[in-house]
């Protein structure tokens, strides 16, 4: 299995920013990931964020 680029604490910080209302493009630019990776990794699933 491929090792994740981000630690659990970094993922949690990204999720908290997303829930706080930061837009996905701004969030992705700030953390150096593409929006496709954001959605592919499931960071927008399981009710973590509001629908965009």
mmJSON file of the N, C-alpha and C atoms, coordinates in Angstrom:
{"data_MODEL":{"atom_site":{
"group_PDB":["ATOM","ATOM","ATOM","ATOM","ATOM","ATOM","ATOM","ATOM","ATOM","ATOM","ATOM","ATOM","ATOM","ATOM","ATOM","ATOM","ATOM","ATOM","ATOM","ATOM","ATOM","ATOM","ATOM","ATOM","ATOM","ATOM","ATOM","ATOM","ATOM","ATOM","ATOM","ATOM","ATOM","ATOM","ATOM","ATOM","ATOM","ATOM","ATOM","ATOM","ATOM","ATOM","ATOM","ATOM","ATOM","ATOM","ATOM","ATOM","ATOM","ATOM","ATOM","ATOM","ATOM","ATOM","ATOM","ATOM","ATOM","ATOM","ATOM","ATOM","ATOM","ATOM","ATOM","ATOM","ATOM","ATOM","ATOM","ATOM","ATOM","ATOM","ATOM","ATOM","ATOM","ATOM","ATOM","ATOM","ATOM","ATOM","ATOM","ATOM","ATOM","ATOM","ATOM","ATOM","ATOM","ATOM","ATOM","ATOM","ATOM","ATOM","ATOM","ATOM","ATOM","ATOM","ATOM","ATOM","ATOM","ATOM","ATOM","ATOM","ATOM","ATOM","ATOM","ATOM","ATOM","ATOM","ATOM","ATOM","ATOM","ATOM","ATOM","ATOM","ATOM","ATOM","ATOM","ATOM","ATOM","ATOM","ATOM","ATOM","ATOM","ATOM","ATOM","ATOM","ATOM","ATOM","ATOM","ATOM","ATOM","ATOM","ATOM","ATOM","ATOM","ATOM","ATOM","ATOM","ATOM","ATOM","ATOM","ATOM","ATOM","ATOM","ATOM","ATOM","ATOM","ATOM","ATOM","ATOM","ATOM","ATOM","ATOM","ATOM","ATOM","ATOM","ATOM","ATOM"],
"id":[1,2,3,4,5,6,7,8,9,10,11,12,13,14,15,16,17,18,19,20,21,22,23,24,25,26,27,28,29,30,31,32,33,34,35,36,37,38,39,40,41,42,43,44,45,46,47,48,49,50,51,52,53,54,55,56,57,58,59,60,61,62,63,64,65,66,67,68,69,70,71,72,73,74,75,76,77,78,79,80,81,82,83,84,85,86,87,88,89,90,91,92,93,94,95,96,97,98,99,100,101,102,103,104,105,106,107,108,109,110,111,112,113,114,115,116,117,118,119,120,121,122,123,124,125,126,127,128,129,130,131,132,133,134,135,136,137,138,139,140,141,142,143,144,145,146,147,148,149,150,151,152,153,154,155,156],
"type_symbol":["N","C","C","N","C","C","N","C","C","N","C","C","N","C","C","N","C","C","N","C","C","N","C","C","N","C","C","N","C","C","N","C","C","N","C","C","N","C","C","N","C","C","N","C","C","N","C","C","N","C","C","N","C","C","N","C","C","N","C","C","N","C","C","N","C","C","N","C","C","N","C","C","N","C","C","N","C","C","N","C","C","N","C","C","N","C","C","N","C","C","N","C","C","N","C","C","N","C","C","N","C","C","N","C","C","N","C","C","N","C","C","N","C","C","N","C","C","N","C","C","N","C","C","N","C","C","N","C","C","N","C","C","N","C","C","N","C","C","N","C","C","N","C","C","N","C","C","N","C","C","N","C","C","N","C","C"],
"label_atom_id":["N","CA","C","N","CA","C","N","CA","C","N","CA","C","N","CA","C","N","CA","C","N","CA","C","N","CA","C","N","CA","C","N","CA","C","N","CA","C","N","CA","C","N","CA","C","N","CA","C","N","CA","C","N","CA","C","N","CA","C","N","CA","C","N","CA","C","N","CA","C","N","CA","C","N","CA","C","N","CA","C","N","CA","C","N","CA","C","N","CA","C","N","CA","C","N","CA","C","N","CA","C","N","CA","C","N","CA","C","N","CA","C","N","CA","C","N","CA","C","N","CA","C","N","CA","C","N","CA","C","N","CA","C","N","CA","C","N","CA","C","N","CA","C","N","CA","C","N","CA","C","N","CA","C","N","CA","C","N","CA","C","N","CA","C","N","CA","C","N","CA","C","N","CA","C","N","CA","C","N","CA","C"],
"label_alt_id":[null,null,null,null,null,null,null,null,null,null,null,null,null,null,null,null,null,null,null,null,null,null,null,null,null,null,null,null,null,null,null,null,null,null,null,null,null,null,null,null,null,null,null,null,null,null,null,null,null,null,null,null,null,null,null,null,null,null,null,null,null,null,null,null,null,null,null,null,null,null,null,null,null,null,null,null,null,null,null,null,null,null,null,null,null,null,null,null,null,null,null,null,null,null,null,null,null,null,null,null,null,null,null,null,null,null,null,null,null,null,null,null,null,null,null,null,null,null,null,null,null,null,null,null,null,null,null,null,null,null,null,null,null,null,null,null,null,null,null,null,null,null,null,null,null,null,null,null,null,null,null,null,null,null,null,null],
"label_comp_id":["UNK","UNK","UNK","UNK","UNK","UNK","UNK","UNK","UNK","UNK","UNK","UNK","UNK","UNK","UNK","UNK","UNK","UNK","UNK","UNK","UNK","UNK","UNK","UNK","UNK","UNK","UNK","UNK","UNK","UNK","UNK","UNK","UNK","UNK","UNK","UNK","UNK","UNK","UNK","UNK","UNK","UNK","UNK","UNK","UNK","UNK","UNK","UNK","UNK","UNK","UNK","UNK","UNK","UNK","UNK","UNK","UNK","UNK","UNK","UNK","UNK","UNK","UNK","UNK","UNK","UNK","UNK","UNK","UNK","UNK","UNK","UNK","UNK","UNK","UNK","UNK","UNK","UNK","UNK","UNK","UNK","UNK","UNK","UNK","UNK","UNK","UNK","UNK","UNK","UNK","UNK","UNK","UNK","UNK","UNK","UNK","UNK","UNK","UNK","UNK","UNK","UNK","UNK","UNK","UNK","UNK","UNK","UNK","UNK","UNK","UNK","UNK","UNK","UNK","UNK","UNK","UNK","UNK","UNK","UNK","UNK","UNK","UNK","UNK","UNK","UNK","UNK","UNK","UNK","UNK","UNK","UNK","UNK","UNK","UNK","UNK","UNK","UNK","UNK","UNK","UNK","UNK","UNK","UNK","UNK","UNK","UNK","UNK","UNK","UNK","UNK","UNK","UNK","UNK","UNK","UNK"],
"label_asym_id":["A","A","A","A","A","A","A","A","A","A","A","A","A","A","A","A","A","A","A","A","A","A","A","A","A","A","A","A","A","A","A","A","A","A","A","A","A","A","A","A","A","A","A","A","A","A","A","A","A","A","A","A","A","A","A","A","A","A","A","A","A","A","A","A","A","A","A","A","A","A","A","A","A","A","A","A","A","A","A","A","A","A","A","A","A","A","A","A","A","A","A","A","A","A","A","A","A","A","A","A","A","A","A","A","A","A","A","A","A","A","A","A","A","A","A","A","A","A","A","A","A","A","A","A","A","A","A","A","A","A","A","A","A","A","A","A","A","A","A","A","A","A","A","A","A","A","A","A","A","A","A","A","A","A","A","A"],
"label_entity_id":["1","1","1","1","1","1","1","1","1","1","1","1","1","1","1","1","1","1","1","1","1","1","1","1","1","1","1","1","1","1","1","1","1","1","1","1","1","1","1","1","1","1","1","1","1","1","1","1","1","1","1","1","1","1","1","1","1","1","1","1","1","1","1","1","1","1","1","1","1","1","1","1","1","1","1","1","1","1","1","1","1","1","1","1","1","1","1","1","1","1","1","1","1","1","1","1","1","1","1","1","1","1","1","1","1","1","1","1","1","1","1","1","1","1","1","1","1","1","1","1","1","1","1","1","1","1","1","1","1","1","1","1","1","1","1","1","1","1","1","1","1","1","1","1","1","1","1","1","1","1","1","1","1","1","1","1"],
"label_seq_id":[1,1,1,2,2,2,3,3,3,4,4,4,5,5,5,6,6,6,7,7,7,8,8,8,9,9,9,10,10,10,11,11,11,12,12,12,13,13,13,14,14,14,15,15,15,16,16,16,17,17,17,18,18,18,19,19,19,20,20,20,21,21,21,22,22,22,23,23,23,24,24,24,25,25,25,26,26,26,27,27,27,28,28,28,29,29,29,30,30,30,31,31,31,32,32,32,33,33,33,34,34,34,35,35,35,36,36,36,37,37,37,38,38,38,39,39,39,40,40,40,41,41,41,42,42,42,43,43,43,44,44,44,45,45,45,46,46,46,47,47,47,48,48,48,49,49,49,50,50,50,51,51,51,52,52,52],
"pdbx_PDB_ins_code":[null,null,null,null,null,null,null,null,null,null,null,null,null,null,null,null,null,null,null,null,null,null,null,null,null,null,null,null,null,null,null,null,null,null,null,null,null,null,null,null,null,null,null,null,null,null,null,null,null,null,null,null,null,null,null,null,null,null,null,null,null,null,null,null,null,null,null,null,null,null,null,null,null,null,null,null,null,null,null,null,null,null,null,null,null,null,null,null,null,null,null,null,null,null,null,null,null,null,null,null,null,null,null,null,null,null,null,null,null,null,null,null,null,null,null,null,null,null,null,null,null,null,null,null,null,null,null,null,null,null,null,null,null,null,null,null,null,null,null,null,null,null,null,null,null,null,null,null,null,null,null,null,null,null,null,null],
"Cartn_x":[0.84,0.0,0.888,0.492,1.278,1.168,2.3,2.328,1.736,0.938,0.307,1.343,1.117,2.014,1.836,0.642,0.321,0.118,0.491,0.274,-1.189,-1.599,-2.975,-3.284,-2.344,-2.592,-2.726,-1.99,-2.123,-3.481,-3.941,-5.25,-6.349,-6.237,-7.226,-7.239,-6.067,-5.993,-6.663,-6.458,-7.098,-8.609,-9.081,-10.522,-11.129,-10.428,-10.94,-11.057,-10.087,-10.144,-11.305,-11.526,-12.609,-13.967,-14.131,-15.384,-15.602,-14.516,-14.616,-15.051,-15.013,-15.535,-14.526,-13.3,-12.308,-12.699,-12.612,-12.976,-11.964,-12.43,-11.572,-10.357,-10.532,-9.341,-8.307,-8.786,-7.869,-7.161,-7.912,-7.364,-6.291,-6.569,-5.627,-4.347,-4.483,-3.296,-2.444,-3.08,-2.351,-1.585,-2.087,-1.442,-0.689,-0.713,0.05,-0.515,-1.833,-2.461,-3.426,-3.762,-4.728,-6.134,-7.1,-8.479,-8.917,-8.386,-8.708,-8.225,-7.039,-6.52,-7.362,-7.813,-8.654,-9.905,-10.576,-11.8,-11.509,-10.413,-10.066,-9.752,-9.099,-8.734,-9.923,-11.037,-12.229,-12.338,-11.567,-11.638,-12.97,-13.694,-14.984,-16.135,-15.828,-16.886,-17.206,-18.157,-18.55,-19.046,-19.601,-20.206,-19.242,-17.979,-16.996,-17.205,-17.658,-17.811,-19.211,-19.544,-20.8,-20.647,-21.718,-21.601,-21.122,-20.265,-19.725,-20.637],
"Cartn_y":[-1.179,0.0,1.246,2.24,3.455,4.289,4.815,5.652,7.023,7.533,8.835,9.953,10.974,12.128,12.989,12.932,13.764,12.903,13.456,12.753,12.912,12.122,12.205,13.597,14.199,15.526,16.584,16.434,17.379,17.231,16.005,15.762,16.352,16.184,16.74,18.259,18.877,20.335,20.804,20.068,20.406,20.294,19.24,19.047,20.156,20.552,21.62,22.929,23.217,24.433,24.357,23.184,23.016,23.199,22.64,22.765,24.217,24.935,26.332,27.251,26.752,27.545,27.964,27.498,27.817,27.122,27.85,27.248,26.167,25.194,24.081,24.548,25.415,25.86,26.579,27.42,28.135,27.168,26.216,25.207,24.374,23.973,23.154,23.925,25.191,26.013,26.157,26.348,26.537,25.309,24.137,22.898,22.176,22.751,22.171,20.895,20.778,19.616,20.098,19.221,19.585,19.328,20.021,19.795,18.37,17.813,16.425,15.475,15.719,14.886,15.039,16.256,16.533,15.664,15.639,14.851,13.359,12.991,11.58,10.917,11.638,11.093,10.99,11.513,11.387,12.446,13.524,14.547,15.284,15.159,15.82,14.849,13.614,12.619,12.411,11.571,11.138,12.287,13.32,14.396,15.343,15.299,16.19,17.634,17.828,19.192,19.402,20.656,20.998,20.794,20.568,20.425,21.72,21.613,22.799,23.262],
"Cartn_z":[0.0,0.0,0.0,-0.773,-0.888,0.39,0.829,2.014,1.692,2.608,2.417,2.473,1.669,1.647,2.896,3.473,4.627,5.866,7.018,8.276,8.68,9.644,10.123,10.663,11.369,11.934,10.839,9.736,8.629,7.952,7.787,7.175,8.046,9.357,10.274,10.191,10.079,9.953,8.658,7.569,6.294,6.433,7.066,7.247,8.101,9.159,10.02,9.257,8.402,7.601,6.614,6.048,5.088,5.755,6.939,7.674,8.102,8.384,8.806,7.674,6.436,5.335,4.287,4.386,3.361,2.064,0.952,-0.33,-0.714,-1.475,-1.873,-2.68,-3.69,-4.431,-3.557,-2.645,-1.749,-0.805,-0.299,0.603,-0.095,-1.327,-2.088,-2.413,-2.797,-3.064,-1.815,-0.683,0.567,1.02,0.666,1.11,-0.002,-1.196,-2.295,-2.879,-2.907,-3.526,-4.6,-5.524,-6.555,-6.023,-6.602,-6.165,-6.504,-7.593,-7.943,-6.851,-6.325,-5.234,-3.977,-3.739,-2.575,-2.609,-3.756,-3.876,-3.983,-4.66,-4.836,-3.497,-2.623,-1.315,-0.379,-0.802,0.027,1.093,0.985,2.012,1.97,0.882,0.773,1.059,1.379,1.567,3.035,3.281,4.623,5.499,4.866,5.635,6.307,5.935,6.564,6.163,4.918,4.421,3.9,3.784,3.142,1.647,0.902,-0.559,-1.194,-2.192,-2.859,-3.945],
"occupancy":[1.0,1.0,1.0,1.0,1.0,1.0,1.0,1.0,1.0,1.0,1.0,1.0,1.0,1.0,1.0,1.0,1.0,1.0,1.0,1.0,1.0,1.0,1.0,1.0,1.0,1.0,1.0,1.0,1.0,1.0,1.0,1.0,1.0,1.0,1.0,1.0,1.0,1.0,1.0,1.0,1.0,1.0,1.0,1.0,1.0,1.0,1.0,1.0,1.0,1.0,1.0,1.0,1.0,1.0,1.0,1.0,1.0,1.0,1.0,1.0,1.0,1.0,1.0,1.0,1.0,1.0,1.0,1.0,1.0,1.0,1.0,1.0,1.0,1.0,1.0,1.0,1.0,1.0,1.0,1.0,1.0,1.0,1.0,1.0,1.0,1.0,1.0,1.0,1.0,1.0,1.0,1.0,1.0,1.0,1.0,1.0,1.0,1.0,1.0,1.0,1.0,1.0,1.0,1.0,1.0,1.0,1.0,1.0,1.0,1.0,1.0,1.0,1.0,1.0,1.0,1.0,1.0,1.0,1.0,1.0,1.0,1.0,1.0,1.0,1.0,1.0,1.0,1.0,1.0,1.0,1.0,1.0,1.0,1.0,1.0,1.0,1.0,1.0,1.0,1.0,1.0,1.0,1.0,1.0,1.0,1.0,1.0,1.0,1.0,1.0,1.0,1.0,1.0,1.0,1.0,1.0],
"B_iso_or_equiv":[0.0,0.0,0.0,0.0,0.0,0.0,0.0,0.0,0.0,0.0,0.0,0.0,0.0,0.0,0.0,0.0,0.0,0.0,0.0,0.0,0.0,0.0,0.0,0.0,0.0,0.0,0.0,0.0,0.0,0.0,0.0,0.0,0.0,0.0,0.0,0.0,0.0,0.0,0.0,0.0,0.0,0.0,0.0,0.0,0.0,0.0,0.0,0.0,0.0,0.0,0.0,0.0,0.0,0.0,0.0,0.0,0.0,0.0,0.0,0.0,0.0,0.0,0.0,0.0,0.0,0.0,0.0,0.0,0.0,0.0,0.0,0.0,0.0,0.0,0.0,0.0,0.0,0.0,0.0,0.0,0.0,0.0,0.0,0.0,0.0,0.0,0.0,0.0,0.0,0.0,0.0,0.0,0.0,0.0,0.0,0.0,0.0,0.0,0.0,0.0,0.0,0.0,0.0,0.0,0.0,0.0,0.0,0.0,0.0,0.0,0.0,0.0,0.0,0.0,0.0,0.0,0.0,0.0,0.0,0.0,0.0,0.0,0.0,0.0,0.0,0.0,0.0,0.0,0.0,0.0,0.0,0.0,0.0,0.0,0.0,0.0,0.0,0.0,0.0,0.0,0.0,0.0,0.0,0.0,0.0,0.0,0.0,0.0,0.0,0.0,0.0,0.0,0.0,0.0,0.0,0.0],
"pdbx_formal_charge":[null,null,null,null,null,null,null,null,null,null,null,null,null,null,null,null,null,null,null,null,null,null,null,null,null,null,null,null,null,null,null,null,null,null,null,null,null,null,null,null,null,null,null,null,null,null,null,null,null,null,null,null,null,null,null,null,null,null,null,null,null,null,null,null,null,null,null,null,null,null,null,null,null,null,null,null,null,null,null,null,null,null,null,null,null,null,null,null,null,null,null,null,null,null,null,null,null,null,null,null,null,null,null,null,null,null,null,null,null,null,null,null,null,null,null,null,null,null,null,null,null,null,null,null,null,null,null,null,null,null,null,null,null,null,null,null,null,null,null,null,null,null,null,null,null,null,null,null,null,null,null,null,null,null,null,null],
"auth_seq_id":[1,1,1,2,2,2,3,3,3,4,4,4,5,5,5,6,6,6,7,7,7,8,8,8,9,9,9,10,10,10,11,11,11,12,12,12,13,13,13,14,14,14,15,15,15,16,16,16,17,17,17,18,18,18,19,19,19,20,20,20,21,21,21,22,22,22,23,23,23,24,24,24,25,25,25,26,26,26,27,27,27,28,28,28,29,29,29,30,30,30,31,31,31,32,32,32,33,33,33,34,34,34,35,35,35,36,36,36,37,37,37,38,38,38,39,39,39,40,40,40,41,41,41,42,42,42,43,43,43,44,44,44,45,45,45,46,46,46,47,47,47,48,48,48,49,49,49,50,50,50,51,51,51,52,52,52],
"auth_comp_id":["UNK","UNK","UNK","UNK","UNK","UNK","UNK","UNK","UNK","UNK","UNK","UNK","UNK","UNK","UNK","UNK","UNK","UNK","UNK","UNK","UNK","UNK","UNK","UNK","UNK","UNK","UNK","UNK","UNK","UNK","UNK","UNK","UNK","UNK","UNK","UNK","UNK","UNK","UNK","UNK","UNK","UNK","UNK","UNK","UNK","UNK","UNK","UNK","UNK","UNK","UNK","UNK","UNK","UNK","UNK","UNK","UNK","UNK","UNK","UNK","UNK","UNK","UNK","UNK","UNK","UNK","UNK","UNK","UNK","UNK","UNK","UNK","UNK","UNK","UNK","UNK","UNK","UNK","UNK","UNK","UNK","UNK","UNK","UNK","UNK","UNK","UNK","UNK","UNK","UNK","UNK","UNK","UNK","UNK","UNK","UNK","UNK","UNK","UNK","UNK","UNK","UNK","UNK","UNK","UNK","UNK","UNK","UNK","UNK","UNK","UNK","UNK","UNK","UNK","UNK","UNK","UNK","UNK","UNK","UNK","UNK","UNK","UNK","UNK","UNK","UNK","UNK","UNK","UNK","UNK","UNK","UNK","UNK","UNK","UNK","UNK","UNK","UNK","UNK","UNK","UNK","UNK","UNK","UNK","UNK","UNK","UNK","UNK","UNK","UNK","UNK","UNK","UNK","UNK","UNK","UNK"],
"auth_asym_id":["A","A","A","A","A","A","A","A","A","A","A","A","A","A","A","A","A","A","A","A","A","A","A","A","A","A","A","A","A","A","A","A","A","A","A","A","A","A","A","A","A","A","A","A","A","A","A","A","A","A","A","A","A","A","A","A","A","A","A","A","A","A","A","A","A","A","A","A","A","A","A","A","A","A","A","A","A","A","A","A","A","A","A","A","A","A","A","A","A","A","A","A","A","A","A","A","A","A","A","A","A","A","A","A","A","A","A","A","A","A","A","A","A","A","A","A","A","A","A","A","A","A","A","A","A","A","A","A","A","A","A","A","A","A","A","A","A","A","A","A","A","A","A","A","A","A","A","A","A","A","A","A","A","A","A","A"],
"auth_atom_id":["N","CA","C","N","CA","C","N","CA","C","N","CA","C","N","CA","C","N","CA","C","N","CA","C","N","CA","C","N","CA","C","N","CA","C","N","CA","C","N","CA","C","N","CA","C","N","CA","C","N","CA","C","N","CA","C","N","CA","C","N","CA","C","N","CA","C","N","CA","C","N","CA","C","N","CA","C","N","CA","C","N","CA","C","N","CA","C","N","CA","C","N","CA","C","N","CA","C","N","CA","C","N","CA","C","N","CA","C","N","CA","C","N","CA","C","N","CA","C","N","CA","C","N","CA","C","N","CA","C","N","CA","C","N","CA","C","N","CA","C","N","CA","C","N","CA","C","N","CA","C","N","CA","C","N","CA","C","N","CA","C","N","CA","C","N","CA","C","N","CA","C","N","CA","C","N","CA","C","N","CA","C"],
"pdbx_PDB_model_num":[1,1,1,1,1,1,1,1,1,1,1,1,1,1,1,1,1,1,1,1,1,1,1,1,1,1,1,1,1,1,1,1,1,1,1,1,1,1,1,1,1,1,1,1,1,1,1,1,1,1,1,1,1,1,1,1,1,1,1,1,1,1,1,1,1,1,1,1,1,1,1,1,1,1,1,1,1,1,1,1,1,1,1,1,1,1,1,1,1,1,1,1,1,1,1,1,1,1,1,1,1,1,1,1,1,1,1,1,1,1,1,1,1,1,1,1,1,1,1,1,1,1,1,1,1,1,1,1,1,1,1,1,1,1,1,1,1,1,1,1,1,1,1,1,1,1,1,1,1,1,1,1,1,1,1,1]
}}}
